[in-house]
Amino acid sequence: MPQKRCGLGFDCGSMMLQPGIDPGECENYATCGSAIKLTLEEEFELIRWREVQALQRQEEWERYRETIRLNRYQAALMMLTARGCPQTPESLGVVDLLLTLATKVEEVQAQLAQFEGQYIAPEKCEAHTYNVKRFGSVYCYNKLTAAEAIFEPSEKTEKVKVIHLSHDQDPRNSEARLGIERRNALTQVRTQINVAQQALTQALDLLQCSSIINNQQARTLENATPDISETP
């Protein structure tokens, strides 16, 4: 004789609170077998036994029998939730990752404070060394140059492309070159943050994709509320 199976794939022992019960002995056996012939939206009734803590005697548990109305979508969700090792954003590590990300954002913001009061060179601006021959000797000087006239002038009224930084040991030269290093560090940080921002945008797009997250034809299991409760 072929082994009987639940037509909707439920664990009959859990539904009936009788571990190891044969599906043929389940109160839902006939209903589950015929339910697969229904349309996806047609509703049917299933019996489910529940165990709750007694109100008056909290050390004891009481069993009660309930009837629930649901359709095949809801039955599928109910079965997979019970048997399919269901996961959550927490169990998949998404929530912890977001917390870590938020912590990293705070750390980055804290690190940015060290740039306050420091010179940060503009983009498309570099420091150059050049030589000047004077009275038979060669002198080494430095200058800060930009592709366009963006610097404030020291004498003229119009902006200039070059700021002279004097010799190598002059603080103007060392500070200007540090300013370029600070700018390079910040632009690299900006690149990485932009990559993270794009990744988060893609993650948000995935979460907003209703065809993946939520079948519009299915209703959540909470909608499959018990219609009848019977306590033996």
Buried (B, 14 or more C-beta within 10 A) or exposed (E): EEEBBBBBBBBBBBBBEEEEBEBEEBBBBEBBBEBEEEEEEEBBBBBBBBEEEEEEEEEEEBEBBBBBBBBBBBBBBBBEEEEEEEEEEEEEEBEEEEEEEEEEEEEEEEEEEEEEEEEBBEEEBEBEEEEEEEEEEEEEBBBBBBEEEEBEEEEEEEEBBEBBBEEEEBEBBBEBBBBBEBBEEBEEEEEEEEEBEEEEEEEEEEEEEEEEEEEEEBBEBEEBEBEEEEEE
